[in-house]
Amino acid sequence: MTSTHPNALKLRELYEDLSRIGEFVHDDVVLHPATRAVDPTVGDQVGREAVVQWERDLLGATGDTLVMNVQDITANDQFGTVLGTLEGRFGDIPFAQAFCGVWRFEDGRVTEHWENIYTPNLLASLVQVAPSRA
């Protein structure tokens, strides 16, 4: 019988509620945004506070409708990958696309995360036109 790696369990828990990302990361974590290659204004998010704010802003851009439908998680002591579909609404515009999250771990905590979405230019355009939250 094969047991599930603890880092895979952490990733499953994280994807159930992205607002909890701060609980899983090192203080000096680095997040590489999904839109990094198509939006020159988007840079790496460095540090726990920046990463937590990045996820809050993404959730806010969807009016808290964002859902990460996970299809598969694989992890070991050093890395994890998560495949699934990101779904949400940006204003009145529905969005659903495949994603692949890649994670690097040290001592059971996330030290680096690469966001990947199937069409990053579409995501970038939707985030920019999403209504602001008060």
Disulfide bonds with the S-S distance in Angstrom:
none
